[in-house]
């Protein structure tokens, strides 16, 4: 028979049986040696083995420290606005929310009226009665620009707005420094950081704000914006804890007490005559200090950057 004449075939015959497939009883050594991450579809695992990995190991339960309380003079203002879209030329302002982080029990204040001009008017009227010098926000330039262009649109006078300093919490979480630092860190959203640092969930999806706006549901808009302001406040407080402005939790390691040194001529503690001094503020860390009227600059006690005399 030649090669071309060869024939082959497969015959299959099904046989009914009452026998059961072999299943090893209990957990054998080979299964114990495998880690849970090594599970695949081709390996058999006994119920006892799976139960151990699924239920015996304790679940991950993150812990969060309490937010410290503190009080300071009125200087910073946390802001968050809600709009129907991102760009001012194709959207409307819904709400302006603010929160003073320097009060012992901070409370959010939300400005929301029937029209965006009425909302803007109410905010400006209140803002002109305050002494705030710095705006704090997550992507603060978004809120800052929106109010600025609305003042342009409705021909409003708000000169103090142009002189406000900005402190961006988004920049803080991305690269720590306020000044530009080269890097490629993922920025993260306010909700990402609130979940990671405080265990807080979003109040609602952003799209719900637009639905509430169409429905005229002001209460939910206020609740949503207050939630954003509160989370921004928590981020601001943690920055002050890390930089030592307000106390944090003690470390477990023991450290030697720093040796006392005589205050230098640049230290605010060395001035005794108030008439010869002025109060200034560091543009980098916002720490307040006292300097002689005749000094051109002093060094910030916190970040060690120069603070210029605004009157010279």
C-alpha positions in Angstrom: 0.0 0.0 0.0 1.5 3.3 -1.0 1.6 6.4 1.2 -1.3 8.0 -0.7 -3.5 5.0 -0.1 -3.2 5.2 3.7 -6.5 5.8 5.6 -7.1 6.8 9.2 -10.2 7.4 11.3 -11.3 8.1 14.9 -14.1 6.2 16.6 -15.8 7.7 19.7 -18.2 5.7 21.8 -20.0 7.3 24.8 -20.5 5.0 27.8 -22.8 5.9 30.7 -21.3 5.4 34.1 -22.1 6.2 37.7 -18.5 6.8 38.7 -17.5 10.2 40.0 -14.3 12.0 39.1 -11.5 11.9 41.7 -11.4 14.9 44.0 -8.6 15.1 46.6 -10.0 15.4 50.1 -8.7 18.1 52.4 -5.9 20.6 51.6 -2.7 19.0 50.4 0.8 20.4 50.7 1.0 21.4 47.0 -2.0 23.7 47.3 -0.8 25.2 50.6 2.5 26.3 48.9 0.7 28.2 46.2 -0.1 31.9 46.8 -3.5 33.3 46.1 -2.2 35.3 43.2 -1.1 32.1 41.4 -4.7 30.9 40.9 -5.4 30.1 37.3 -8.1 28.3 35.4 -6.0 25.1 34.9 -5.3 24.4 38.6 -7.7 22.7 40.9 -8.2 24.1 44.4 -10.2 22.5 47.2 -13.0 24.5 48.8 -11.0 24.5 52.0 -8.1 26.2 50.3 -10.3 28.8 48.6 -12.1 29.5 51.9 -8.8 30.1 53.6 -7.7 32.8 51.2 -11.1 34.4 50.8 -12.0 34.6 54.5 -9.1 33.9 56.8 -7.0 36.9 55.8 -8.2 40.1 57.4 -9.6 42.8 55.1 -7.7 46.0 54.4 -9.1 48.7 56.7 -7.4 52.0 56.2 -7.2 54.4 59.2 -7.4 58.2 59.1 -6.3 60.6 61.7 -8.5 63.4 62.9 -8.4 66.8 61.2 -6.7 69.2 63.7 -8.6 72.3 64.8 -7.0 75.8 64.7 -7.8 79.4 64.4 -6.1 82.4 62.7 -6.7 85.8 61.3 -8.9 86.3 58.2 -6.6 86.0 55.3 -7.2 82.9 53.2 -10.5 82.0 51.5 -11.4 78.6 50.0 -13.6 78.9 46.9 -15.4 76.5 44.6 -17.9 77.4 41.9 -20.3 75.3 39.9 -21.1 76.0 36.2 -23.1 74.4 33.5 -20.0 73.8 31.3 -16.3 74.5 31.5 -15.9 77.5 29.2 -17.5 80.8 30.2 -18.5 81.7 26.7 -20.7 78.6 26.4 -21.9 78.2 29.9 -23.6 79.8 32.9 -22.6 80.2 36.5 -24.7 78.2 38.9 -23.2 78.7 42.4 -20.3 80.4 44.2 -19.2 78.6 47.4 -16.7 79.9 49.9 -15.3 78.8 53.3 -13.0 80.6 55.7 -10.4 78.0 56.8 -9.1 80.1 59.7 -12.2 79.9 61.9 -12.4 77.3 64.7 -15.6 75.8 63.2 -15.5 76.5 59.4 -18.8 76.8 57.7 -19.5 76.9 54.0 -21.4 79.8 52.4 -23.0 79.4 49.0 -24.2 82.2 46.8 -27.0 81.1 44.4 -29.7 83.2 42.8 -32.1 83.0 39.9 -29.5 84.4 37.4 -25.8 84.4 37.3 -25.6 88.2 37.4 -27.7 88.2 40.6 -25.4 85.5 42.0 -22.3 87.5 41.1 -23.8 90.7 42.6 -24.5 88.9 45.9 -21.0 87.5 46.1 -19.3 90.8 45.2 -21.3 92.7 47.8 -20.2 90.2 50.5 -16.6 90.0 49.3 -16.1 93.8 49.5 -16.8 93.6 53.2 -14.0 91.1 53.9 -10.2 91.3 54.3 -9.2 88.1 52.5 -5.9 88.3 50.5 -5.5 84.7 49.2 -7.8 82.4 47.3 -7.5 78.6 47.9 -9.0 76.1 45.5 -8.5 72.8 43.6 -7.5 74.2 40.2 -8.0 77.6 41.7 -7.4 79.5 38.5 -10.7 78.0 37.1 -12.8 79.7 39.8 -10.7 82.8 39.8 -11.0 83.4 36.0 -14.7 82.6 35.9 -15.5 85.4 38.4 -13.1 87.7 36.6 -14.7 87.3 33.2 -18.2 87.6 34.7 -17.2 90.9 36.2 -16.1 91.9 32.7 -19.4 90.6 31.2 -21.6 92.5 33.6 -19.3 95.5 33.9 -18.7 95.1 37.6 -16.1 96.9 39.7 -14.1 94.5 41.9 -10.5 95.8 42.1 -9.5 93.7 45.1 -10.1 90.6 43.1 -7.2 91.4 40.8 -4.9 91.7 43.8 -5.7 88.3 45.3 -3.0 85.7 45.7 -3.8 82.2 44.5 -2.9 78.9 46.3 -3.7 75.9 44.1 -4.4 72.7 46.0 -4.1 70.8 42.7 -0.6 72.1 42.3 0.2 71.2 45.9 -0.9 67.6 45.5 0.9 67.3 42.1 4.3 68.6 43.0 4.2 69.9 46.6 5.9 73.2 45.7 3.9 76.3 44.6 6.7 77.2 42.2 7.1 75.1 39.0 8.9 71.8 39.5 9.6 69.6 36.6 7.9 66.2 36.9 5.3 63.9 35.4 3.2 63.0 38.4 -0.4 62.2 37.9 -2.4 65.1 39.2 -5.4 63.2 40.6 -8.8 64.8 41.3 -10.1 66.3 44.5 -12.2 63.2 45.0 -9.1 60.9 44.5 -7.3 62.7 47.3 -10.4 62.8 49.5 -10.8 59.1 49.2 -7.1 58.4 49.8 -6.5 60.8 52.7 -9.8 60.9 54.5 -11.8 57.9 53.3 -14.5 60.2 51.8 -16.7 59.2 48.9 -18.0 61.7 46.3 -21.3 63.3 47.2 -22.6 62.7 43.6 -21.4 62.7 40.0 -20.7 66.1 38.5 -23.5 65.5 36.0 -26.0 65.5 38.8 -25.4 69.2 39.4 -26.6 70.1 35.9 -29.7 67.9 36.4 -30.4 69.6 39.7 -29.9 73.0 38.0 -32.6 72.2 35.4 -34.9 70.9 38.1 -34.3 73.9 40.3 -33.1 71.7 43.1 -31.0 74.4 45.0 -30.6 72.3 48.2 -28.7 69.5 46.5 -26.5 72.0 44.6 -25.6 73.6 47.9 -24.9 70.2 49.5 -22.7 69.2 46.5 -20.7 72.4 46.6 -20.3 72.3 50.4 -18.9 68.8 50.1 -16.2 70.1 47.6 -15.4 73.1 49.9 -15.0 70.8 52.9 -12.6 68.4 51.1 -10.6 71.4 49.9 -10.4 72.6 53.5 -9.1 69.2 54.7 -6.4 69.3 52.1 -5.4 72.8 53.1 -5.2 71.8 56.8 -3.0 68.8 56.0 -0.6 71.0 54.2 -0.3 73.2 57.3 0.3 70.1 59.4 3.1 68.9 57.2 4.8 72.3 57.1 4.6 72.7 60.8 2.2 75.7 60.9 -0.2 73.7 63.1 0.6 70.7 65.3 0.3 67.2 63.9 0.4 63.8 65.6 3.7 63.0 67.5 6.2 60.6 65.9 7.3 57.4 67.7 11.0 58.1 67.4 12.7 60.2 70.1 14.6 63.3 69.0 17.0 65.5 70.8 15.6 68.9 71.7 17.0 71.7 69.5 19.5 73.9 71.2 18.2 77.4 71.9 19.8 80.2 70.0 19.6 83.9 70.2 17.1 85.4 67.8 18.7 87.1 64.8 18.0 90.5 63.5 15.6 89.0 61.0 13.5 87.2 63.6 10.1 88.8 64.3 10.7 88.1 68.0 13.5 90.5 68.2 11.3 93.6 67.7 10.0 95.3 70.8 8.7 98.6 69.5 5.6 98.1 67.4 5.8 101.6 66.0 9.1 100.7 64.2 7.7 97.5 62.6 5.2 96.4 59.9 3.4 93.1 59.4 4.3 91.3 56.1 3.4 87.9 54.6 5.5 85.4 52.8 4.3 84.9 49.2 5.6 81.3 49.1 4.1 79.7 52.3 1.8 82.6 53.4 3.4 82.8 56.8 3.0 86.2 58.5 6.0 87.9 60.0 7.1 91.2 61.5 9.9 93.4 60.1 11.5 96.8 60.7 10.1 99.6 58.6 13.7 100.3 57.5 14.6 96.8 56.4 14.3 96.0 52.7 13.9 92.2 53.2 13.8 89.5 55.9 14.0 85.8 55.7 10.8 83.8 56.3 11.1 81.7 59.4 9.1 78.8 57.8 10.3 78.4 54.2 13.4 80.7 54.5 12.5 82.6 51.3 13.0 86.3 51.3 10.1 88.6 52.2 10.3 92.1 50.7 9.2 95.3 52.4 6.1 96.4 50.4 6.7 100.0 51.4 10.2 100.3 49.9 
